[in-house]
Amino acid sequence: MTQANKPHLKRLADLQDYVGREVGVSDWYRVTQACINDFADVTGDHQFVHVDPAAARARAGFDGTIAHGFLTVSRLVWMMEKALPQLVGLGLVINYGFDKLRFLAPVPCGASIRGHFQLQSFEERKPNEFTATWLVTVEIEGRDKPALSAAWLTRHYQGA
């Protein structure tokens, strides 16, 4: 489903109609060395495969540096924002966790990634509060194997 084909929903509860279906696909996000370096600085993870292209080639056999797996995870919020429909009256969305998260292939520096979001479940916990489980696959442009696969739980609160 492309950005242009995103469903337009008036109410948060309307997401229930999309259980079992792909709800959206994000725009592409290009992973640059500057982004990788910034993430390394924020997290303190300066492993050579992320920050030293020559060492990544010589010592790990990569063509250059690769993104941190958690950098890819951190882009999920941006990807979701780009992929999912705008909802009237949505008050708040929070991360609730992951039931499963797997890093399936490294993301090379300079590659572009995008997220595919399938709604696995959507349950009202109490009035105006819903828990969604998203089956998320992050695709690497031009590659057969995805970067990651996850069952991501989010909480959605209907606002005024």
C-alpha positions in Angstrom: 0.0 0.0 0.0 1.5 3.3 -1.0 1.3 6.6 0.8 -1.3 7.8 -1.7 -3.4 4.7 -0.9 -3.4 5.1 2.9 -6.8 4.6 4.4 -8.5 7.7 5.8 -10.1 6.9 9.2 -12.3 9.1 11.2 -12.1 7.1 14.5 -9.4 5.2 16.2 -11.8 2.2 16.5 -12.0 2.0 12.7 -8.6 0.4 12.8 -10.4 -2.8 13.9 -11.5 -3.2 10.2 -7.8 -3.6 9.2 -6.9 -6.5 11.5 -5.0 -9.1 9.4 -4.2 -6.6 6.6 -1.3 -4.3 5.7 -2.3 -0.9 6.8 0.6 1.0 5.3 4.1 1.3 4.0 6.4 4.1 5.0 8.5 6.4 2.9 12.1 5.3 2.3 14.7 6.5 4.9 18.4 6.7 3.8 20.8 5.6 6.5 23.9 7.8 6.3 27.2 7.6 8.1 26.3 10.8 9.9 23.2 9.2 11.2 25.1 6.1 12.3 27.8 8.2 14.0 25.2 10.3 15.8 23.4 7.1 17.0 26.8 5.7 18.2 27.4 8.9 20.1 24.0 8.9 21.8 24.1 5.2 22.7 27.8 4.9 23.4 28.0 2.0 20.9 31.1 2.8 18.8 31.8 -0.8 17.6 34.0 -0.7 14.6 31.4 -2.2 12.3 29.4 1.0 12.7 32.0 3.7 12.7 35.1 2.5 10.9 34.5 1.6 7.2 38.1 0.2 6.7 37.8 -2.0 9.8 34.3 -3.1 8.9 35.7 -4.4 5.6 38.9 -5.9 6.9 37.7 -7.4 10.2 34.1 -8.2 9.5 33.9 -8.7 5.8 31.3 -6.0 5.1 31.5 -3.6 2.2 31.7 -0.7 4.7 29.9 0.2 7.9 26.5 -1.1 8.9 23.7 0.6 11.0 23.1 -0.5 14.5 20.2 -2.8 14.8 18.7 -0.5 17.4 19.1 2.4 15.1 16.7 0.6 12.7 14.3 -0.1 15.6 14.5 3.6 16.5 13.2 4.6 13.1 10.0 2.6 13.5 8.2 5.5 15.1 9.1 7.7 12.1 8.1 4.9 9.7 4.8 4.4 11.5 4.0 8.1 11.3 4.7 8.0 7.5 2.7 4.7 6.9 -0.4 4.9 9.0 -3.6 6.9 8.3 -4.3 10.2 10.0 -6.9 9.7 12.7 -9.3 12.4 13.9 -9.2 12.9 17.6 -6.2 10.7 18.4 -4.9 11.8 21.7 -1.7 9.8 22.2 0.2 6.8 21.0 2.9 5.2 23.1 5.3 2.3 22.7 4.2 -0.7 24.8 6.9 -3.1 23.8 7.7 -6.0 21.6 6.6 -9.6 21.7 9.2 -10.5 19.1 12.1 -8.6 17.5 14.6 -10.1 15.1 17.5 -8.6 13.2 17.5 -10.5 10.0 20.1 -8.7 7.8 22.5 -5.8 8.3 21.7 -2.4 6.9 24.7 -1.1 5.0 25.6 2.6 5.3 24.0 4.4 2.4 21.1 2.0 2.1 17.4 3.0 2.2 14.9 1.3 4.5 11.2 1.4 4.8 8.6 -0.2 7.1 5.6 -2.4 6.2 2.9 -2.4 8.9 0.3 -5.2 9.2 -2.2 -4.9 12.0 -2.3 -8.3 13.8 -4.7 -7.3 16.6 -6.5 -4.3 17.9 -8.3 -4.5 21.2 -10.1 -2.0 23.3 -8.8 -2.3 26.9 -11.1 0.2 28.3 -13.1 3.1 26.9 -10.9 5.2 24.6 -7.8 3.0 25.2 -6.7 0.4 22.6 -3.7 -1.9 22.3 -2.5 -2.7 18.8 0.0 -5.4 17.7 1.8 -4.6 14.5 3.7 -7.1 12.4 6.4 -4.9 11.1 8.9 -5.7 8.5 11.7 -3.3 7.6 12.7 -3.7 4.0 16.2 -2.8 2.6 15.9 -1.3 -0.8 17.2 -3.7 -3.5 17.7 -6.6 -1.1 15.7 -9.8 -0.8 16.2 -10.2 3.0 14.6 -7.6 5.4 16.5 -5.8 8.0 14.1 -6.7 10.8 10.9 -8.3 11.7 8.9 -7.5 14.8 5.7 -7.8 16.7 5.4 -4.3 18.0 2.8 -3.3 20.6 1.4 0.2 20.8 -1.2 1.9 23.0 -3.6 4.3 21.4 -5.7 6.8 23.3 -8.7 8.5 21.8 -8.5 12.2 22.5 -11.0 15.0 22.2 
